[in-house]
């Protein structure tokens, strides 16, 4: 499909410490307070799986690239993330809606109540060699 191998990785902050060295630097750097935020990953019962339908049309045909989106959210004991807000994205806006939709499909423990959670999702496209 599109002559590219799409590699889509779902990474929550803190799962892969070595990932931090691959995050954007300079003016696109992720603010440290976002990386240090509570992730609430211990409350995840079932993670969302990305499908081809989730891939935004604005990302198709862009060649090789990496994207990062961080969404803040709360847990109110309903088992779903509430009050999602994109707090960081690069490239801007392309994967924002996709990431919020994925977060909305994650099943959390119904007893979990948290005020400050962050969900970090990365997207990568590599050319097939």
Backbone torsions as a table, in degrees:
resi	resn	phi	psi	omega
1	UNK	NA	120.9	179.6
2	UNK	61.1	16.4	178.0
3	UNK	65.4	14.1	-179.3
4	UNK	-126.8	150.0	170.9
5	UNK	-93.3	116.6	-180.0
6	UNK	-91.5	124.3	177.3
7	UNK	-115.1	113.9	-177.3
8	UNK	-112.3	120.7	-178.0
9	UNK	-114.7	132.4	175.6
10	UNK	-106.2	112.4	-175.4
11	UNK	-127.5	124.6	173.0
12	UNK	-90.5	142.7	180.0
13	UNK	-51.4	131.6	175.9
14	UNK	97.7	-15.2	-178.9
15	UNK	-72.6	-44.1	-178.8
16	UNK	-120.8	93.8	-178.4
17	UNK	-56.7	-32.3	-179.6
18	UNK	-68.2	-18.2	179.6
19	UNK	-64.0	-30.0	-176.9
20	UNK	-56.5	-34.3	-179.6
21	UNK	-70.4	-18.0	180.0
22	UNK	-94.7	-2.2	-179.7
23	UNK	-73.1	155.9	-177.9
24	UNK	-57.7	146.7	178.8
25	UNK	-120.1	-179.8	178.1
26	UNK	68.9	-142.2	-176.3
27	UNK	-68.6	-17.5	177.1
28	UNK	-94.0	6.6	-176.1
29	UNK	-61.8	143.3	177.1
30	UNK	-76.9	127.9	179.4
31	UNK	-57.3	132.8	-176.6
32	UNK	-55.4	-32.6	-179.7
33	UNK	-65.0	-26.3	176.4
34	UNK	-75.0	-40.0	179.1
35	UNK	-68.8	-27.2	-178.9
36	UNK	-88.4	-6.2	-177.1
37	UNK	-65.9	162.2	178.3
38	UNK	-68.9	136.2	-176.8
39	UNK	-98.9	-23.9	179.3
40	UNK	63.6	16.9	-178.5
41	UNK	-63.9	-23.1	179.8
42	UNK	-67.5	-13.4	-179.5
43	UNK	-95.9	-2.5	-177.5
44	UNK	-75.5	124.1	174.8
45	UNK	-95.2	-38.8	179.9
46	UNK	-145.9	119.3	-179.4
47	UNK	-78.8	157.8	177.3
48	UNK	-82.8	144.0	176.5
49	UNK	-106.7	129.5	179.0
50	UNK	-81.0	139.9	177.7
51	UNK	-119.2	171.4	178.8
52	UNK	-60.1	-31.2	179.7
53	UNK	-67.0	-22.9	179.6
54	UNK	-76.8	-21.1	-174.9
55	UNK	-66.8	121.3	-177.1
56	UNK	-69.2	142.3	-179.0
57	UNK	-62.5	-30.2	179.5
58	UNK	-65.9	-18.5	-179.4
59	UNK	-91.8	-14.2	-178.2
60	UNK	-72.7	136.7	177.6
61	UNK	76.5	15.4	-178.5
62	UNK	-87.0	-2.4	-175.9
63	UNK	78.9	-159.3	-179.8
64	UNK	-75.9	138.1	176.5
65	UNK	-166.7	165.8	172.4
66	UNK	-125.1	144.4	177.2
67	UNK	-134.9	149.0	178.2
68	UNK	-135.2	134.5	174.5
69	UNK	-132.9	134.3	175.1
70	UNK	-119.9	129.4	-179.8
71	UNK	-120.0	129.6	172.0
72	UNK	-88.0	150.0	179.5
73	UNK	-160.1	172.1	177.2
74	UNK	-125.2	159.4	172.5
75	UNK	-118.3	128.1	-177.0
76	UNK	-113.3	13.6	-179.9
77	UNK	89.9	2.3	-179.5
78	UNK	-86.4	-12.2	-176.2
79	UNK	91.4	0.0	179.5
80	UNK	-125.9	152.0	173.8
81	UNK	-72.4	138.8	176.9
82	UNK	-124.4	160.8	176.0
83	UNK	55.5	48.6	-179.9
84	UNK	-71.9	137.7	177.3
85	UNK	-140.2	125.8	175.6
86	UNK	-70.7	121.8	-178.9
87	UNK	-109.0	-11.1	178.9
88	UNK	-161.2	137.0	171.4
89	UNK	-157.0	141.3	174.1
90	UNK	-149.3	126.3	-7.2
91	UNK	-64.0	152.5	-175.1
92	UNK	-58.7	133.6	167.9
93	UNK	70.2	-20.1	-172.9
94	UNK	-61.5	-43.7	-176.8
95	UNK	-108.8	9.0	-177.4
96	UNK	-59.0	-55.3	-177.6
97	UNK	-62.2	-42.0	179.1
98	UNK	-58.7	-44.9	-177.5
99	UNK	-67.2	-42.4	177.6
100	UNK	-63.0	-40.7	177.7
101	UNK	-63.3	-42.0	177.6
102	UNK	-62.7	-44.4	178.1
103	UNK	-58.5	-39.6	179.9
104	UNK	-65.8	-20.2	179.9
105	UNK	-93.6	-5.4	178.4
106	UNK	-74.9	136.5	176.9
107	UNK	-98.7	120.7	178.3
108	UNK	-104.4	159.8	175.4
109	UNK	-59.0	133.8	-176.3
110	UNK	-68.6	-14.7	178.6
111	UNK	-89.2	-6.9	-174.5
112	UNK	-76.7	126.4	174.3
113	UNK	-130.2	116.1	-178.5
114	UNK	-141.9	145.6	-178.7
115	UNK	-100.4	-22.5	-172.8
116	UNK	-136.2	86.9	179.4
117	UNK	-115.8	151.5	176.0
118	UNK	-131.5	136.6	177.9
119	UNK	-117.0	121.5	179.7
120	UNK	-111.5	128.1	179.7
121	UNK	-129.6	134.8	177.7
122	UNK	-114.7	153.1	178.7
123	UNK	-134.7	137.6	178.7
124	UNK	-138.8	144.8	172.4
125	UNK	-129.0	128.4	178.5
126	UNK	-124.7	142.8	176.5
127	UNK	-73.7	140.9	175.7
128	UNK	-71.7	133.1	-178.4
129	UNK	-109.0	NA	NA
